Amino acid sequence: MSFADTCNSLANHIGFFAGKSRNVLLSARKKLKDSTNLPDKIRNAMIEKLTRTLYKQAEFMMDKLSKRLEVIDEVAGPFYEKINVMSARGPVSENQLWEEMNSIEGAEKLADQEKVLLVTLFGQIVGAQKSKVVDAVVVEKPPLKPVTKGKCRADR
C-alpha cells in the first residue's frame, strides 16, 4: 500500500463522513416534516434553524479536520520516506518506527492519537514487527507448608 493509496483511503473516509452527516440532517428534516403535532409555520421555522445550526457545526468540524490533516501531511511525507529507507535495509520494529516519528521536525505538533495513527498505519504498510520484549511483573508466592498427617484413631 503506497502513500498515495493511504491518502486516497483517508479522503474516502472523510467523504463517507460528510455524506453520512448530510444523511443525518436530511433524516432529521424528514422526521420534523412528518410530525403532525406542530403547525406548518413552527415546523418550518424549526427545520430552518436546526439545518443552519447543524450545517455550521459540520462546517466547523470539517475546517478543524482540514487543519489537522495539514499538520499530519506535514509529518507523514518525511515519515513515509524514512520508513521506506529503513524497510529496504531489512525488517522494521515498532520501536524503530517511534524513533523515526519522534525525529521528524514538526512531529511535536501532532496529538498523541495522530502519532499512533501514523505509526500503526505505516507500520502495517512495511510489515513492522511488534517488540518481542514484554513488560511483565513476576509475583512469587511463598511455598506452601507440607501437609502433616495427624494420628488417626486407629493409630492411638
PyMOL commands that place a pseudoatom at each C-alpha (Angstrom):
pseudoatom trace, name=CA, resn=MET, resi=1, chain=A, elem=C, hetatm=0, pos=[0.000, 0.000, 0.000]
pseudoatom trace, name=CA, resn=SER, resi=2, chain=A, elem=C, hetatm=0, pos=[1.597, 3.261, -1.104]
pseudoatom trace, name=CA, resn=PHE, resi=3, chain=A, elem=C, hetatm=0, pos=[1.390, 6.691, 0.472]
pseudoatom trace, name=CA, resn=ALA, resi=4, chain=A, elem=C, hetatm=0, pos=[-0.974, 7.808, -2.311]
pseudoatom trace, name=CA, resn=ASP, resi=5, chain=A, elem=C, hetatm=0, pos=[-3.263, 4.833, -1.571]
pseudoatom trace, name=CA, resn=THR, resi=6, chain=A, elem=C, hetatm=0, pos=[-3.233, 5.765, 2.091]
pseudoatom trace, name=CA, resn=CYS, resi=7, chain=A, elem=C, hetatm=0, pos=[-4.167, 9.371, 1.328]
pseudoatom trace, name=CA, resn=ASN, resi=8, chain=A, elem=C, hetatm=0, pos=[-6.916, 8.216, -1.034]
pseudoatom trace, name=CA, resn=SER, resi=9, chain=A, elem=C, hetatm=0, pos=[-8.290, 5.909, 1.640]
pseudoatom trace, name=CA, resn=LEU, resi=10, chain=A, elem=C, hetatm=0, pos=[-8.285, 8.748, 4.172]
pseudoatom trace, name=CA, resn=ALA, resi=11, chain=A, elem=C, hetatm=0, pos=[-10.054, 11.062, 1.704]
pseudoatom trace, name=CA, resn=ASN, resi=12, chain=A, elem=C, hetatm=0, pos=[-12.601, 8.320, 1.051]
pseudoatom trace, name=CA, resn=HIS, resi=13, chain=A, elem=C, hetatm=0, pos=[-13.349, 8.056, 4.781]
pseudoatom trace, name=CA, resn=ILE, resi=14, chain=A, elem=C, hetatm=0, pos=[-13.733, 11.829, 5.062]
pseudoatom trace, name=CA, resn=GLY, resi=15, chain=A, elem=C, hetatm=0, pos=[-16.166, 11.835, 2.130]
pseudoatom trace, name=CA, resn=PHE, resi=16, chain=A, elem=C, hetatm=0, pos=[-18.093, 8.991, 3.731]
pseudoatom trace, name=CA, resn=PHE, resi=17, chain=A, elem=C, hetatm=0, pos=[-18.286, 11.004, 6.980]
pseudoatom trace, name=CA, resn=ALA, resi=18, chain=A, elem=C, hetatm=0, pos=[-19.510, 14.101, 5.130]
pseudoatom trace, name=CA, resn=GLY, resi=19, chain=A, elem=C, hetatm=0, pos=[-22.154, 12.080, 3.279]
pseudoatom trace, name=CA, resn=LYS, resi=20, chain=A, elem=C, hetatm=0, pos=[-23.295, 10.417, 6.471]
pseudoatom trace, name=CA, resn=SER, resi=21, chain=A, elem=C, hetatm=0, pos=[-23.606, 13.837, 8.168]
pseudoatom trace, name=CA, resn=ARG, resi=22, chain=A, elem=C, hetatm=0, pos=[-25.759, 15.067, 5.296]
pseudoatom trace, name=CA, resn=ASN, resi=23, chain=A, elem=C, hetatm=0, pos=[-27.964, 11.975, 5.597]
pseudoatom trace, name=CA, resn=VAL, resi=24, chain=A, elem=C, hetatm=0, pos=[-28.446, 12.670, 9.301]
pseudoatom trace, name=CA, resn=LEU, resi=25, chain=A, elem=C, hetatm=0, pos=[-29.529, 16.235, 8.514]
pseudoatom trace, name=CA, resn=LEU, resi=26, chain=A, elem=C, hetatm=0, pos=[-31.991, 15.046, 5.882]
pseudoatom trace, name=CA, resn=SER, resi=27, chain=A, elem=C, hetatm=0, pos=[-33.339, 12.396, 8.241]
pseudoatom trace, name=CA, resn=ALA, resi=28, chain=A, elem=C, hetatm=0, pos=[-33.939, 14.978, 10.986]
pseudoatom trace, name=CA, resn=ARG, resi=29, chain=A, elem=C, hetatm=0, pos=[-35.660, 17.269, 8.492]
pseudoatom trace, name=CA, resn=LYS, resi=30, chain=A, elem=C, hetatm=0, pos=[-37.916, 14.424, 7.308]
pseudoatom trace, name=CA, resn=LYS, resi=31, chain=A, elem=C, hetatm=0, pos=[-38.866, 13.497, 10.876]
pseudoatom trace, name=CA, resn=LEU, resi=32, chain=A, elem=C, hetatm=0, pos=[-39.822, 17.089, 11.637]
pseudoatom trace, name=CA, resn=LYS, resi=33, chain=A, elem=C, hetatm=0, pos=[-41.867, 17.306, 8.421]
pseudoatom trace, name=CA, resn=ASP, resi=34, chain=A, elem=C, hetatm=0, pos=[-43.699, 14.114, 9.321]
pseudoatom trace, name=CA, resn=SER, resi=35, chain=A, elem=C, hetatm=0, pos=[-44.561, 15.462, 12.763]
pseudoatom trace, name=CA, resn=THR, resi=36, chain=A, elem=C, hetatm=0, pos=[-48.311, 16.094, 12.977]
pseudoatom trace, name=CA, resn=ASN, resi=37, chain=A, elem=C, hetatm=0, pos=[-48.217, 17.865, 16.350]
pseudoatom trace, name=CA, resn=LEU, resi=38, chain=A, elem=C, hetatm=0, pos=[-46.723, 21.119, 15.073]
pseudoatom trace, name=CA, resn=PRO, resi=39, chain=A, elem=C, hetatm=0, pos=[-48.278, 23.756, 12.843]
pseudoatom trace, name=CA, resn=ASP, resi=40, chain=A, elem=C, hetatm=0, pos=[-46.520, 24.154, 9.479]
pseudoatom trace, name=CA, resn=LYS, resi=41, chain=A, elem=C, hetatm=0, pos=[-45.137, 27.599, 10.292]
pseudoatom trace, name=CA, resn=ILE, resi=42, chain=A, elem=C, hetatm=0, pos=[-43.467, 26.444, 13.523]
pseudoatom trace, name=CA, resn=ARG, resi=43, chain=A, elem=C, hetatm=0, pos=[-42.249, 23.200, 11.972]
pseudoatom trace, name=CA, resn=ASN, resi=44, chain=A, elem=C, hetatm=0, pos=[-40.660, 25.014, 9.021]
pseudoatom trace, name=CA, resn=ALA, resi=45, chain=A, elem=C, hetatm=0, pos=[-39.004, 27.558, 11.327]
pseudoatom trace, name=CA, resn=MET, resi=46, chain=A, elem=C, hetatm=0, pos=[-37.552, 24.742, 13.452]
pseudoatom trace, name=CA, resn=ILE, resi=47, chain=A, elem=C, hetatm=0, pos=[-36.315, 22.892, 10.379]
pseudoatom trace, name=CA, resn=GLU, resi=48, chain=A, elem=C, hetatm=0, pos=[-34.627, 26.018, 9.074]
pseudoatom trace, name=CA, resn=LYS, resi=49, chain=A, elem=C, hetatm=0, pos=[-32.974, 26.825, 12.416]
pseudoatom trace, name=CA, resn=LEU, resi=50, chain=A, elem=C, hetatm=0, pos=[-31.799, 23.253, 13.021]
pseudoatom trace, name=CA, resn=THR, resi=51, chain=A, elem=C, hetatm=0, pos=[-30.454, 22.932, 9.494]
pseudoatom trace, name=CA, resn=ARG, resi=52, chain=A, elem=C, hetatm=0, pos=[-28.450, 26.157, 9.766]
pseudoatom trace, name=CA, resn=THR, resi=53, chain=A, elem=C, hetatm=0, pos=[-27.095, 25.206, 13.179]
pseudoatom trace, name=CA, resn=LEU, resi=54, chain=A, elem=C, hetatm=0, pos=[-26.109, 21.704, 12.132]
pseudoatom trace, name=CA, resn=TYR, resi=55, chain=A, elem=C, hetatm=0, pos=[-24.505, 22.893, 8.899]
pseudoatom trace, name=CA, resn=LYS, resi=56, chain=A, elem=C, hetatm=0, pos=[-22.465, 25.442, 10.862]
pseudoatom trace, name=CA, resn=GLN, resi=57, chain=A, elem=C, hetatm=0, pos=[-21.313, 22.694, 13.212]
pseudoatom trace, name=CA, resn=ALA, resi=58, chain=A, elem=C, hetatm=0, pos=[-20.439, 20.406, 10.304]
pseudoatom trace, name=CA, resn=GLU, resi=59, chain=A, elem=C, hetatm=0, pos=[-18.577, 23.246, 8.580]
pseudoatom trace, name=CA, resn=PHE, resi=60, chain=A, elem=C, hetatm=0, pos=[-16.643, 23.976, 11.782]
pseudoatom trace, name=CA, resn=MET, resi=61, chain=A, elem=C, hetatm=0, pos=[-15.716, 20.295, 12.172]
pseudoatom trace, name=CA, resn=MET, resi=62, chain=A, elem=C, hetatm=0, pos=[-14.619, 19.993, 8.561]
pseudoatom trace, name=CA, resn=ASP, resi=63, chain=A, elem=C, hetatm=0, pos=[-12.455, 23.114, 8.998]
pseudoatom trace, name=CA, resn=LYS, resi=64, chain=A, elem=C, hetatm=0, pos=[-10.815, 21.616, 12.108]
pseudoatom trace, name=CA, resn=LEU, resi=65, chain=A, elem=C, hetatm=0, pos=[-10.344, 18.299, 10.330]
pseudoatom trace, name=CA, resn=SER, resi=66, chain=A, elem=C, hetatm=0, pos=[-8.759, 20.054, 7.359]
pseudoatom trace, name=CA, resn=LYS, resi=67, chain=A, elem=C, hetatm=0, pos=[-6.272, 21.866, 9.615]
pseudoatom trace, name=CA, resn=ARG, resi=68, chain=A, elem=C, hetatm=0, pos=[-5.335, 18.629, 11.417]
pseudoatom trace, name=CA, resn=LEU, resi=69, chain=A, elem=C, hetatm=0, pos=[-4.846, 16.874, 8.075]
pseudoatom trace, name=CA, resn=GLU, resi=70, chain=A, elem=C, hetatm=0, pos=[-2.435, 19.619, 7.010]
pseudoatom trace, name=CA, resn=VAL, resi=71, chain=A, elem=C, hetatm=0, pos=[-0.365, 19.042, 10.163]
pseudoatom trace, name=CA, resn=ILE, resi=72, chain=A, elem=C, hetatm=0, pos=[-0.469, 15.264, 9.647]
pseudoatom trace, name=CA, resn=ASP, resi=73, chain=A, elem=C, hetatm=0, pos=[0.531, 15.632, 5.997]
pseudoatom trace, name=CA, resn=GLU, resi=74, chain=A, elem=C, hetatm=0, pos=[3.496, 17.782, 7.009]
pseudoatom trace, name=CA, resn=VAL, resi=75, chain=A, elem=C, hetatm=0, pos=[4.867, 14.842, 9.022]
pseudoatom trace, name=CA, resn=ALA, resi=76, chain=A, elem=C, hetatm=0, pos=[3.519, 11.899, 7.014]
pseudoatom trace, name=CA, resn=GLY, resi=77, chain=A, elem=C, hetatm=0, pos=[5.575, 12.563, 3.875]
pseudoatom trace, name=CA, resn=PRO, resi=78, chain=A, elem=C, hetatm=0, pos=[9.012, 12.617, 5.554]
pseudoatom trace, name=CA, resn=PHE, resi=79, chain=A, elem=C, hetatm=0, pos=[7.978, 9.759, 7.852]
pseudoatom trace, name=CA, resn=TYR, resi=80, chain=A, elem=C, hetatm=0, pos=[6.978, 7.610, 4.878]
pseudoatom trace, name=CA, resn=GLU, resi=81, chain=A, elem=C, hetatm=0, pos=[10.302, 8.323, 3.133]
pseudoatom trace, name=CA, resn=LYS, resi=82, chain=A, elem=C, hetatm=0, pos=[12.306, 7.360, 6.237]
pseudoatom trace, name=CA, resn=ILE, resi=83, chain=A, elem=C, hetatm=0, pos=[10.314, 4.162, 6.663]
pseudoatom trace, name=CA, resn=ASN, resi=84, chain=A, elem=C, hetatm=0, pos=[10.893, 3.158, 3.034]
pseudoatom trace, name=CA, resn=VAL, resi=85, chain=A, elem=C, hetatm=0, pos=[14.655, 3.581, 3.510]
pseudoatom trace, name=CA, resn=MET, resi=86, chain=A, elem=C, hetatm=0, pos=[14.541, 1.554, 6.742]
pseudoatom trace, name=CA, resn=SER, resi=87, chain=A, elem=C, hetatm=0, pos=[12.425, -1.229, 5.275]
pseudoatom trace, name=CA, resn=ALA, resi=88, chain=A, elem=C, hetatm=0, pos=[14.819, -1.549, 2.327]
pseudoatom trace, name=CA, resn=ARG, resi=89, chain=A, elem=C, hetatm=0, pos=[17.572, -2.450, 4.835]
pseudoatom trace, name=CA, resn=GLY, resi=90, chain=A, elem=C, hetatm=0, pos=[15.511, -5.176, 6.498]
pseudoatom trace, name=CA, resn=PRO, resi=91, chain=A, elem=C, hetatm=0, pos=[12.711, -5.775, 8.995]
pseudoatom trace, name=CA, resn=VAL, resi=92, chain=A, elem=C, hetatm=0, pos=[11.485, -2.739, 10.905]
pseudoatom trace, name=CA, resn=SER, resi=93, chain=A, elem=C, hetatm=0, pos=[10.390, -2.878, 14.532]
pseudoatom trace, name=CA, resn=GLU, resi=94, chain=A, elem=C, hetatm=0, pos=[7.729, -0.756, 16.173]
pseudoatom trace, name=CA, resn=ASN, resi=95, chain=A, elem=C, hetatm=0, pos=[10.397, 0.875, 18.360]
pseudoatom trace, name=CA, resn=GLN, resi=96, chain=A, elem=C, hetatm=0, pos=[12.290, 1.969, 15.237]
pseudoatom trace, name=CA, resn=LEU, resi=97, chain=A, elem=C, hetatm=0, pos=[9.095, 3.485, 13.848]
pseudoatom trace, name=CA, resn=TRP, resi=98, chain=A, elem=C, hetatm=0, pos=[8.600, 5.504, 17.033]
pseudoatom trace, name=CA, resn=GLU, resi=99, chain=A, elem=C, hetatm=0, pos=[12.216, 6.679, 16.982]
pseudoatom trace, name=CA, resn=GLU, resi=100, chain=A, elem=C, hetatm=0, pos=[11.815, 7.863, 13.396]
pseudoatom trace, name=CA, resn=MET, resi=101, chain=A, elem=C, hetatm=0, pos=[8.472, 9.527, 14.179]
pseudoatom trace, name=CA, resn=ASN, resi=102, chain=A, elem=C, hetatm=0, pos=[9.966, 11.484, 17.054]
pseudoatom trace, name=CA, resn=SER, resi=103, chain=A, elem=C, hetatm=0, pos=[12.999, 12.521, 14.971]
pseudoatom trace, name=CA, resn=ILE, resi=104, chain=A, elem=C, hetatm=0, pos=[10.873, 14.317, 12.371]
pseudoatom trace, name=CA, resn=GLU, resi=105, chain=A, elem=C, hetatm=0, pos=[10.630, 18.080, 12.630]
pseudoatom trace, name=CA, resn=GLY, resi=106, chain=A, elem=C, hetatm=0, pos=[7.000, 19.032, 13.161]
pseudoatom trace, name=CA, resn=ALA, resi=107, chain=A, elem=C, hetatm=0, pos=[6.051, 15.761, 14.899]
pseudoatom trace, name=CA, resn=GLU, resi=108, chain=A, elem=C, hetatm=0, pos=[5.653, 17.671, 18.158]
pseudoatom trace, name=CA, resn=LYS, resi=109, chain=A, elem=C, hetatm=0, pos=[2.637, 19.427, 16.596]
pseudoatom trace, name=CA, resn=LEU, resi=110, chain=A, elem=C, hetatm=0, pos=[0.818, 16.092, 16.308]
pseudoatom trace, name=CA, resn=ALA, resi=111, chain=A, elem=C, hetatm=0, pos=[-1.505, 14.871, 19.021]
pseudoatom trace, name=CA, resn=ASP, resi=112, chain=A, elem=C, hetatm=0, pos=[-0.613, 11.521, 20.574]
pseudoatom trace, name=CA, resn=GLN, resi=113, chain=A, elem=C, hetatm=0, pos=[-3.535, 9.843, 18.798]
pseudoatom trace, name=CA, resn=GLU, resi=114, chain=A, elem=C, hetatm=0, pos=[-2.331, 11.172, 15.457]
pseudoatom trace, name=CA, resn=LYS, resi=115, chain=A, elem=C, hetatm=0, pos=[1.171, 9.821, 16.093]
pseudoatom trace, name=CA, resn=VAL, resi=116, chain=A, elem=C, hetatm=0, pos=[-0.265, 6.426, 16.998]
pseudoatom trace, name=CA, resn=LEU, resi=117, chain=A, elem=C, hetatm=0, pos=[-2.351, 6.509, 13.810]
pseudoatom trace, name=CA, resn=LEU, resi=118, chain=A, elem=C, hetatm=0, pos=[0.673, 7.216, 11.615]
pseudoatom trace, name=CA, resn=VAL, resi=119, chain=A, elem=C, hetatm=0, pos=[2.934, 4.683, 13.324]
pseudoatom trace, name=CA, resn=THR, resi=120, chain=A, elem=C, hetatm=0, pos=[0.234, 2.000, 13.150]
pseudoatom trace, name=CA, resn=LEU, resi=121, chain=A, elem=C, hetatm=0, pos=[-0.716, 2.747, 9.560]
pseudoatom trace, name=CA, resn=PHE, resi=122, chain=A, elem=C, hetatm=0, pos=[2.806, 2.962, 8.176]
pseudoatom trace, name=CA, resn=GLY, resi=123, chain=A, elem=C, hetatm=0, pos=[3.866, 0.053, 10.372]
pseudoatom trace, name=CA, resn=GLN, resi=124, chain=A, elem=C, hetatm=0, pos=[1.242, -2.078, 8.662]
pseudoatom trace, name=CA, resn=ILE, resi=125, chain=A, elem=C, hetatm=0, pos=[2.452, -0.916, 5.267]
pseudoatom trace, name=CA, resn=VAL, resi=126, chain=A, elem=C, hetatm=0, pos=[6.040, -2.043, 5.908]
pseudoatom trace, name=CA, resn=GLY, resi=127, chain=A, elem=C, hetatm=0, pos=[5.033, -5.054, 7.992]
pseudoatom trace, name=CA, resn=ALA, resi=128, chain=A, elem=C, hetatm=0, pos=[6.605, -3.774, 11.196]
pseudoatom trace, name=CA, resn=GLN, resi=129, chain=A, elem=C, hetatm=0, pos=[7.065, -6.287, 13.910]
pseudoatom trace, name=CA, resn=LYS, resi=130, chain=A, elem=C, hetatm=0, pos=[5.935, -5.752, 17.456]
pseudoatom trace, name=CA, resn=SER, resi=131, chain=A, elem=C, hetatm=0, pos=[8.688, -5.761, 20.015]
pseudoatom trace, name=CA, resn=LYS, resi=132, chain=A, elem=C, hetatm=0, pos=[9.315, -9.242, 21.328]
pseudoatom trace, name=CA, resn=VAL, resi=133, chain=A, elem=C, hetatm=0, pos=[10.145, -7.907, 24.779]
pseudoatom trace, name=CA, resn=VAL, resi=134, chain=A, elem=C, hetatm=0, pos=[7.143, -7.977, 27.053]
pseudoatom trace, name=CA, resn=ASP, resi=135, chain=A, elem=C, hetatm=0, pos=[6.877, -5.974, 30.232]
pseudoatom trace, name=CA, resn=ALA, resi=136, chain=A, elem=C, hetatm=0, pos=[5.780, -8.354, 32.922]
pseudoatom trace, name=CA, resn=VAL, resi=137, chain=A, elem=C, hetatm=0, pos=[5.648, -8.423, 36.665]
pseudoatom trace, name=CA, resn=VAL, resi=138, chain=A, elem=C, hetatm=0, pos=[6.508, -11.691, 38.329]
pseudoatom trace, name=CA, resn=VAL, resi=139, chain=A, elem=C, hetatm=0, pos=[4.805, -12.336, 41.618]
pseudoatom trace, name=CA, resn=GLU, resi=140, chain=A, elem=C, hetatm=0, pos=[6.340, -15.016, 43.758]
pseudoatom trace, name=CA, resn=LYS, resi=141, chain=A, elem=C, hetatm=0, pos=[4.197, -16.798, 46.271]
pseudoatom trace, name=CA, resn=PRO, resi=142, chain=A, elem=C, hetatm=0, pos=[5.730, -18.279, 49.383]
pseudoatom trace, name=CA, resn=PRO, resi=143, chain=A, elem=C, hetatm=0, pos=[5.985, -22.058, 49.215]
pseudoatom trace, name=CA, resn=LEU, resi=144, chain=A, elem=C, hetatm=0, pos=[3.145, -23.992, 50.759]
pseudoatom trace, name=CA, resn=LYS, resi=145, chain=A, elem=C, hetatm=0, pos=[3.829, -25.775, 54.054]
pseudoatom trace, name=CA, resn=PRO, resi=146, chain=A, elem=C, hetatm=0, pos=[3.888, -29.510, 53.702]
pseudoatom trace, name=CA, resn=VAL, resi=147, chain=A, elem=C, hetatm=0, pos=[0.782, -31.170, 54.982]
pseudoatom trace, name=CA, resn=THR, resi=148, chain=A, elem=C, hetatm=0, pos=[1.470, -33.210, 58.136]
pseudoatom trace, name=CA, resn=LYS, resi=149, chain=A, elem=C, hetatm=0, pos=[-0.630, -36.155, 58.816]
pseudoatom trace, name=CA, resn=GLY, resi=150, chain=A, elem=C, hetatm=0, pos=[-2.138, -36.354, 62.224]
pseudoatom trace, name=CA, resn=LYS, resi=151, chain=A, elem=C, hetatm=0, pos=[-2.659, -39.543, 64.071]
pseudoatom trace, name=CA, resn=CYS, resi=152, chain=A, elem=C, hetatm=0, pos=[-5.912, -41.172, 63.362]
pseudoatom trace, name=CA, resn=ARG, resi=153, chain=A, elem=C, hetatm=0, pos=[-7.938, -43.036, 65.998]
pseudoatom trace, name=CA, resn=ALA, resi=154, chain=A, elem=C, hetatm=0, pos=[-6.785, -46.428, 64.817]
pseudoatom trace, name=CA, resn=ASP, resi=155, chain=A, elem=C, hetatm=0, pos=[-3.141, -45.488, 65.450]
pseudoatom trace, name=CA, resn=ARG, resi=156, chain=A, elem=C, hetatm=0, pos=[-3.767, -44.496, 69.077]
for i in range(1, 156): cmd.bond("trace and resi %d" % i, "trace and resi %d" % (i + 1))
show_as sticks, trace
zoom trace
